[in-house]
Amino acid sequence: MVQFTVEEENLICMYHKSDRRRTAANIRAALPDMDEDMAALARQTADKLDTMHDADFEARQFHFTDE
């Protein structure tokens, strides 16, 4: 099972689309607008999404945390 940090989960919430592949694509599409640190986190998050199965993504509930 893929584990996400709070920061990764927040990114997923911000760019969430109907499925895992579209969510990863949305994150990658935003890379040019991110600073270097945020882009690294975004690439890491999208790469983790790529390793998940669709069923795992659909069963998972992602929550935005503002801590």
Biopython code that builds the backbone (N, CA, C, O; Angstrom):
import numpy as np
from Bio.PDB.StructureBuilder import StructureBuilder

atoms = [
    (1, "MET", "N", (0.846, -1.192, 0.000)),
    (1, "MET", "CA", (0.000, 0.000, 0.000)),
    (1, "MET", "C", (0.885, 1.248, 0.000)),
    (1, "MET", "O", (1.826, 1.359, 0.786)),
    (2, "VAL", "N", (0.574, 2.152, -0.868)),
    (2, "VAL", "CA", (1.342, 3.389, -0.997)),
    (2, "VAL", "C", (0.966, 4.331, 0.150)),
    (2, "VAL", "O", (-0.212, 4.561, 0.423)),
    (3, "GLN", "N", (1.988, 4.865, 0.810)),
    (3, "GLN", "CA", (1.775, 5.820, 1.898)),
    (3, "GLN", "C", (2.130, 7.216, 1.400)),
    (3, "GLN", "O", (3.114, 7.403, 0.685)),
    (4, "PHE", "N", (1.315, 8.190, 1.789)),
    (4, "PHE", "CA", (1.536, 9.578, 1.404)),
    (4, "PHE", "C", (1.777, 10.420, 2.641)),
    (4, "PHE", "O", (1.172, 10.189, 3.688)),
    (5, "THR", "N", (2.671, 11.404, 2.517)),
    (5, "THR", "CA", (2.871, 12.362, 3.593)),
    (5, "THR", "C", (1.685, 13.331, 3.589)),
    (5, "THR", "O", (0.878, 13.331, 2.660)),
    (6, "VAL", "N", (1.589, 14.142, 4.620)),
    (6, "VAL", "CA", (0.535, 15.153, 4.692)),
    (6, "VAL", "C", (0.641, 16.099, 3.495)),
    (6, "VAL", "O", (-0.368, 16.454, 2.886)),
    (7, "GLU", "N", (1.864, 16.500, 3.165)),
    (7, "GLU", "CA", (2.069, 17.426, 2.053)),
    (7, "GLU", "C", (1.656, 16.798, 0.718)),
    (7, "GLU", "O", (1.043, 17.457, -0.122)),
    (8, "GLU", "N", (1.992, 15.532, 0.532)),
    (8, "GLU", "CA", (1.600, 14.832, -0.697)),
    (8, "GLU", "C", (0.083, 14.699, -0.791)),
    (8, "GLU", "O", (-0.510, 14.910, -1.849)),
    (9, "GLU", "N", (-0.527, 14.348, 0.326)),
    (9, "GLU", "CA", (-1.984, 14.209, 0.340)),
    (9, "GLU", "C", (-2.666, 15.539, 0.040)),
    (9, "GLU", "O", (-3.681, 15.573, -0.656)),
    (10, "ASN", "N", (-2.118, 16.631, 0.556)),
    (10, "ASN", "CA", (-2.682, 17.951, 0.257)),
    (10, "ASN", "C", (-2.587, 18.261, -1.230)),
    (10, "ASN", "O", (-3.529, 18.801, -1.811)),
    (11, "LEU", "N", (-1.458, 17.926, -1.853)),
    (11, "LEU", "CA", (-1.319, 18.126, -3.299)),
    (11, "LEU", "C", (-2.366, 17.321, -4.064)),
    (11, "LEU", "O", (-2.986, 17.816, -5.006)),
    (12, "ILE", "N", (-2.548, 16.093, -3.648)),
    (12, "ILE", "CA", (-3.567, 15.252, -4.300)),
    (12, "ILE", "C", (-4.936, 15.897, -4.173)),
    (12, "ILE", "O", (-5.698, 15.923, -5.140)),
    (13, "CYS", "N", (-5.256, 16.410, -3.012)),
    (13, "CYS", "CA", (-6.553, 17.071, -2.824)),
    (13, "CYS", "C", (-6.690, 18.285, -3.739)),
    (13, "CYS", "O", (-7.763, 18.531, -4.289)),
    (14, "MET", "N", (-5.620, 19.035, -3.902)),
    (14, "MET", "CA", (-5.670, 20.246, -4.722)),
    (14, "MET", "C", (-5.864, 19.933, -6.202)),
    (14, "MET", "O", (-6.531, 20.683, -6.913)),
    (15, "TYR", "N", (-5.284, 18.829, -6.668)),
    (15, "TYR", "CA", (-5.302, 18.515, -8.094)),
    (15, "TYR", "C", (-6.154, 17.291, -8.419)),
    (15, "TYR", "O", (-6.090, 16.761, -9.528)),
    (16, "HIS", "N", (-6.944, 16.849, -7.460)),
    (16, "HIS", "CA", (-7.747, 15.633, -7.628)),
    (16, "HIS", "C", (-8.716, 15.740, -8.795)),
    (16, "HIS", "O", (-9.437, 16.727, -8.939)),
    (17, "LYS", "N", (-8.719, 14.726, -9.604)),
    (17, "LYS", "CA", (-9.679, 14.578, -10.710)),
    (17, "LYS", "C", (-10.383, 13.245, -10.546)),
    (17, "LYS", "O", (-10.283, 12.615, -9.493)),
    (18, "SER", "N", (-11.073, 12.823, -11.545)),
    (18, "SER", "CA", (-11.922, 11.644, -11.448)),
    (18, "SER", "C", (-11.167, 10.345, -11.225)),
    (18, "SER", "O", (-11.742, 9.381, -10.719)),
    (19, "ASP", "N", (-9.887, 10.296, -11.592)),
    (19, "ASP", "CA", (-9.135, 9.064, -11.382)),
    (19, "ASP", "C", (-7.665, 9.371, -11.102)),
    (19, "ASP", "O", (-7.222, 10.517, -11.182)),
    (20, "ARG", "N", (-6.943, 8.342, -10.780)),
    (20, "ARG", "CA", (-5.543, 8.453, -10.385)),
    (20, "ARG", "C", (-4.664, 9.014, -11.504)),
    (20, "ARG", "O", (-3.808, 9.863, -11.254)),
    (21, "ARG", "N", (-4.872, 8.544, -12.726)),
    (21, "ARG", "CA", (-4.048, 9.005, -13.842)),
    (21, "ARG", "C", (-4.272, 10.492, -14.137)),
    (21, "ARG", "O", (-3.317, 11.223, -14.398)),
    (22, "ARG", "N", (-5.501, 10.927, -14.098)),
    (22, "ARG", "CA", (-5.793, 12.345, -14.347)),
    (22, "ARG", "C", (-5.275, 13.229, -13.220)),
    (22, "ARG", "O", (-4.828, 14.351, -13.454)),
    (23, "THR", "N", (-5.337, 12.718, -12.006)),
    (23, "THR", "CA", (-4.808, 13.473, -10.877)),
    (23, "THR", "C", (-3.299, 13.653, -11.028)),
    (23, "THR", "O", (-2.788, 14.758, -10.844)),
    (24, "ALA", "N", (-2.583, 12.583, -11.360)),
    (24, "ALA", "CA", (-1.135, 12.669, -11.575)),
    (24, "ALA", "C", (-0.828, 13.608, -12.737)),
    (24, "ALA", "O", (0.121, 14.388, -12.663)),
    (25, "ALA", "N", (-1.614, 13.544, -13.802)),
    (25, "ALA", "CA", (-1.406, 14.422, -14.962)),
    (25, "ALA", "C", (-1.624, 15.884, -14.579)),
    (25, "ALA", "O", (-0.878, 16.752, -15.032)),
    (26, "ASN", "N", (-2.622, 16.168, -13.762)),
    (26, "ASN", "CA", (-2.876, 17.543, -13.311)),
    (26, "ASN", "C", (-1.718, 18.070, -12.474)),
    (26, "ASN", "O", (-1.324, 19.229, -12.606)),
    (27, "ILE", "N", (-1.180, 17.221, -11.623)),
    (27, "ILE", "CA", (-0.037, 17.627, -10.803)),
    (27, "ILE", "C", (1.146, 17.947, -11.708)),
    (27, "ILE", "O", (1.805, 18.972, -11.532)),
    (28, "ARG", "N", (1.414, 17.084, -12.664)),
    (28, "ARG", "CA", (2.546, 17.304, -13.573)),
    (28, "ARG", "C", (2.332, 18.541, -14.452)),
    (28, "ARG", "O", (3.290, 19.242, -14.776)),
    (29, "ALA", "N", (1.105, 18.805, -14.831)),
    (29, "ALA", "CA", (0.812, 19.980, -15.662)),
    (29, "ALA", "C", (1.117, 21.274, -14.918)),
    (29, "ALA", "O", (1.422, 22.290, -15.543)),
    (30, "ALA", "N", (1.036, 21.249, -13.601)),
    (30, "ALA", "CA", (1.282, 22.439, -12.792)),
    (30, "ALA", "C", (2.766, 22.646, -12.475)),
    (30, "ALA", "O", (3.128, 23.683, -11.919)),
    (31, "LEU", "N", (3.625, 21.695, -12.812)),
    (31, "LEU", "CA", (5.051, 21.790, -12.482)),
    (31, "LEU", "C", (5.718, 23.093, -12.931)),
    (31, "LEU", "O", (6.502, 23.652, -12.165)),
    (32, "PRO", "N", (5.444, 23.603, -14.136)),
    (32, "PRO", "CA", (6.118, 24.844, -14.553)),
    (32, "PRO", "C", (5.800, 26.054, -13.665)),
    (32, "PRO", "O", (6.557, 27.024, -13.647)),
    (33, "ASP", "N", (4.696, 25.998, -12.939)),
    (33, "ASP", "CA", (4.302, 27.115, -12.078)),
    (33, "ASP", "C", (4.804, 26.978, -10.646)),
    (33, "ASP", "O", (4.517, 27.831, -9.805)),
    (34, "MET", "N", (5.551, 25.913, -10.360)),
    (34, "MET", "CA", (6.008, 25.637, -8.994)),
    (34, "MET", "C", (7.474, 25.994, -8.830)),
    (34, "MET", "O", (8.257, 25.933, -9.779)),
    (35, "ASP", "N", (7.834, 26.371, -7.595)),
    (35, "ASP", "CA", (9.251, 26.561, -7.317)),
    (35, "ASP", "C", (9.919, 25.188, -7.227)),
    (35, "ASP", "O", (9.243, 24.160, -7.256)),
    (36, "GLU", "N", (11.232, 25.180, -7.120)),
    (36, "GLU", "CA", (11.999, 23.929, -7.184)),
    (36, "GLU", "C", (11.595, 22.921, -6.109)),
    (36, "GLU", "O", (11.442, 21.735, -6.400)),
    (37, "ASP", "N", (11.422, 23.383, -4.868)),
    (37, "ASP", "CA", (11.052, 22.478, -3.779)),
    (37, "ASP", "C", (9.660, 21.887, -3.978)),
    (37, "ASP", "O", (9.453, 20.688, -3.789)),
    (38, "MET", "N", (8.712, 22.735, -4.359)),
    (38, "MET", "CA", (7.346, 22.262, -4.578)),
    (38, "MET", "C", (7.296, 21.311, -5.768)),
    (38, "MET", "O", (6.579, 20.311, -5.735)),
    (39, "ALA", "N", (8.049, 21.617, -6.813)),
    (39, "ALA", "CA", (8.076, 20.748, -7.991)),
    (39, "ALA", "C", (8.626, 19.372, -7.640)),
    (39, "ALA", "O", (8.133, 18.364, -8.147)),
    (40, "ALA", "N", (9.636, 19.316, -6.784)),
    (40, "ALA", "CA", (10.186, 18.028, -6.361)),
    (40, "ALA", "C", (9.134, 17.215, -5.608)),
    (40, "ALA", "O", (8.988, 16.013, -5.830)),
    (41, "LEU", "N", (8.409, 17.883, -4.723)),
    (41, "LEU", "CA", (7.338, 17.213, -3.989)),
    (41, "LEU", "C", (6.239, 16.744, -4.941)),
    (41, "LEU", "O", (5.713, 15.640, -4.796)),
    (42, "ALA", "N", (5.901, 17.574, -5.901)),
    (42, "ALA", "CA", (4.851, 17.231, -6.862)),
    (42, "ALA", "C", (5.259, 16.032, -7.718)),
    (42, "ALA", "O", (4.448, 15.136, -7.954)),
    (43, "ARG", "N", (6.505, 16.010, -8.181)),
    (43, "ARG", "CA", (6.974, 14.865, -8.976)),
    (43, "ARG", "C", (6.948, 13.589, -8.145)),
    (43, "ARG", "O", (6.535, 12.535, -8.629)),
    (44, "GLN", "N", (7.384, 13.684, -6.913)),
    (44, "GLN", "CA", (7.377, 12.537, -6.004)),
    (44, "GLN", "C", (5.956, 12.024, -5.803)),
    (44, "GLN", "O", (5.720, 10.816, -5.822)),
    (45, "THR", "N", (5.016, 12.935, -5.613)),
    (45, "THR", "CA", (3.623, 12.569, -5.402)),
    (45, "THR", "C", (3.035, 11.912, -6.649)),
    (45, "THR", "O", (2.379, 10.874, -6.556)),
    (46, "ALA", "N", (3.266, 12.509, -7.800)),
    (46, "ALA", "CA", (2.759, 11.945, -9.060)),
    (46, "ALA", "C", (3.368, 10.575, -9.314)),
    (46, "ALA", "O", (2.677, 9.673, -9.789)),
    (47, "ASP", "N", (4.648, 10.403, -9.006)),
    (47, "ASP", "CA", (5.290, 9.101, -9.181)),
    (47, "ASP", "C", (4.657, 8.047, -8.283)),
    (47, "ASP", "O", (4.472, 6.904, -8.703)),
    (48, "LYS", "N", (4.325, 8.420, -7.054)),
    (48, "LYS", "CA", (3.641, 7.484, -6.148)),
    (48, "LYS", "C", (2.268, 7.122, -6.697)),
    (48, "LYS", "O", (1.858, 5.963, -6.633)),
    (49, "LEU", "N", (1.556, 8.107, -7.234)),
    (49, "LEU", "CA", (0.251, 7.822, -7.830)),
    (49, "LEU", "C", (0.393, 6.828, -8.980)),
    (49, "LEU", "O", (-0.463, 5.963, -9.165)),
    (50, "ASP", "N", (1.469, 6.952, -9.748)),
    (50, "ASP", "CA", (1.703, 6.041, -10.865)),
    (50, "ASP", "C", (1.875, 4.597, -10.410)),
    (50, "ASP", "O", (1.561, 3.673, -11.160)),
    (51, "THR", "N", (2.368, 4.394, -9.196)),
    (51, "THR", "CA", (2.607, 3.034, -8.707)),
    (51, "THR", "C", (1.362, 2.386, -8.111)),
    (51, "THR", "O", (1.342, 1.177, -7.880)),
    (52, "MET", "N", (0.332, 3.177, -7.863)),
    (52, "MET", "CA", (-0.903, 2.649, -7.260)),
    (52, "MET", "C", (-1.760, 1.936, -8.298)),
    (52, "MET", "O", (-1.653, 2.184, -9.500)),
    (53, "HIS", "N", (-2.598, 1.059, -7.808)),
    (53, "HIS", "CA", (-3.636, 0.460, -8.640)),
    (53, "HIS", "C", (-4.856, 1.380, -8.596)),
    (53, "HIS", "O", (-5.090, 2.064, -7.600)),
    (54, "ASP", "N", (-5.626, 1.392, -9.677)),
    (54, "ASP", "CA", (-6.816, 2.244, -9.735)),
    (54, "ASP", "C", (-7.762, 1.969, -8.575)),
    (54, "ASP", "O", (-8.302, 2.899, -7.977)),
    (55, "ALA", "N", (-7.962, 0.699, -8.256)),
    (55, "ALA", "CA", (-8.882, 0.340, -7.173)),
    (55, "ALA", "C", (-8.415, 0.897, -5.835)),
    (55, "ALA", "O", (-9.232, 1.328, -5.022)),
    (56, "ASP", "N", (-7.097, 0.890, -5.602)),
    (56, "ASP", "CA", (-6.565, 1.446, -4.355)),
    (56, "ASP", "C", (-6.819, 2.949, -4.275)),
    (56, "ASP", "O", (-7.176, 3.467, -3.217)),
    (57, "PHE", "N", (-6.634, 3.646, -5.395)),
    (57, "PHE", "CA", (-6.876, 5.085, -5.428)),
    (57, "PHE", "C", (-8.354, 5.378, -5.168)),
    (57, "PHE", "O", (-8.687, 6.274, -4.392)),
    (58, "GLU", "N", (-9.226, 4.628, -5.811)),
    (58, "GLU", "CA", (-10.661, 4.865, -5.664)),
    (58, "GLU", "C", (-11.149, 4.564, -4.254)),
    (58, "GLU", "O", (-12.086, 5.198, -3.770)),
    (59, "ALA", "N", (-10.517, 3.600, -3.596)),
    (59, "ALA", "CA", (-10.932, 3.231, -2.241)),
    (59, "ALA", "C", (-10.376, 4.180, -1.188)),
    (59, "ALA", "O", (-10.881, 4.239, -0.067)),
    (60, "ARG", "N", (-9.346, 4.914, -1.551)),
    (60, "ARG", "CA", (-8.669, 5.803, -0.610)),
    (60, "ARG", "C", (-9.415, 7.120, -0.468)),
    (60, "ARG", "O", (-9.917, 7.664, -1.451)),
    (61, "GLN", "N", (-9.486, 7.625, 0.740)),
    (61, "GLN", "CA", (-10.057, 8.949, 0.977)),
    (61, "GLN", "C", (-8.919, 9.903, 1.313)),
    (61, "GLN", "O", (-8.186, 9.701, 2.281)),
    (62, "PHE", "N", (-8.786, 10.937, 0.505)),
    (62, "PHE", "CA", (-7.736, 11.924, 0.728)),
    (62, "PHE", "C", (-8.345, 13.129, 1.423)),
    (62, "PHE", "O", (-9.419, 13.601, 1.052)),
    (63, "HIS", "N", (-7.640, 13.621, 2.437)),
    (63, "HIS", "CA", (-8.139, 14.746, 3.223)),
    (63, "HIS", "C", (-7.121, 15.873, 3.229)),
    (63, "HIS", "O", (-5.929, 15.649, 3.438)),
    (64, "PHE", "N", (-7.603, 17.086, 2.997)),
    (64, "PHE", "CA", (-6.748, 18.261, 3.047)),
    (64, "PHE", "C", (-6.498, 18.617, 4.505)),
    (64, "PHE", "O", (-7.437, 18.715, 5.295)),
    (65, "THR", "N", (-5.238, 18.809, 4.860)),
    (65, "THR", "CA", (-4.845, 19.157, 6.228)),
    (65, "THR", "C", (-4.093, 20.477, 6.179)),
    (65, "THR", "O", (-3.121, 20.615, 5.437)),
    (66, "ASP", "N", (-4.539, 21.444, 6.966)),
    (66, "ASP", "CA", (-3.889, 22.762, 6.924)),
    (66, "ASP", "C", (-2.948, 22.992, 8.095)),
    (66, "ASP", "O", (-2.791, 24.126, 8.550)),
    (67, "GLU", "N", (-2.330, 21.948, 8.582)),
    (67, "GLU", "CA", (-1.392, 22.074, 9.709)),
    (67, "GLU", "C", (-0.018, 22.423, 9.216)),
    (67, "GLU", "O", (0.906, 22.571, 10.016)),
]
sb = StructureBuilder()
sb.init_structure("model")
sb.init_model(0)
sb.init_chain("A")
sb.init_seg("    ")
for serial, (resi, resn, name, xyz) in enumerate(atoms, 1):
    if name == "N":
        sb.init_residue(resn, " ", resi, " ")
    sb.init_atom(name, np.array(xyz, "f"), 0.0, 1.0, " ", f" {name:<3s}", serial, name[0])
structure = sb.get_structure()
